[in-house]
């Protein structure tokens, strides 16, 4: 979770809550490695699903000014 939090601007509590929602939906899995919690996509297709959702949101938000900038991943994200 530390790496994910470092790559996006979100409070730890909010990130944890969002990851819990994704885990309950079966989109991510959670495991412990030492003292850290590691989240992974449950299936490779989840990445495609999330990319499609982002594209839809970007298209819908394009007419709403600065909101589109909040939806774009940082330049160093993969």
Secondary structure, DSSP 8 states (H G I E B T S, - for coil): -HHHHHHS---HHHHHHHHHHHHHTTSEEEEEETTEEEEEESSTHHHHHHHHHHHHHHHHHGGGTTHHHHHS--TT--
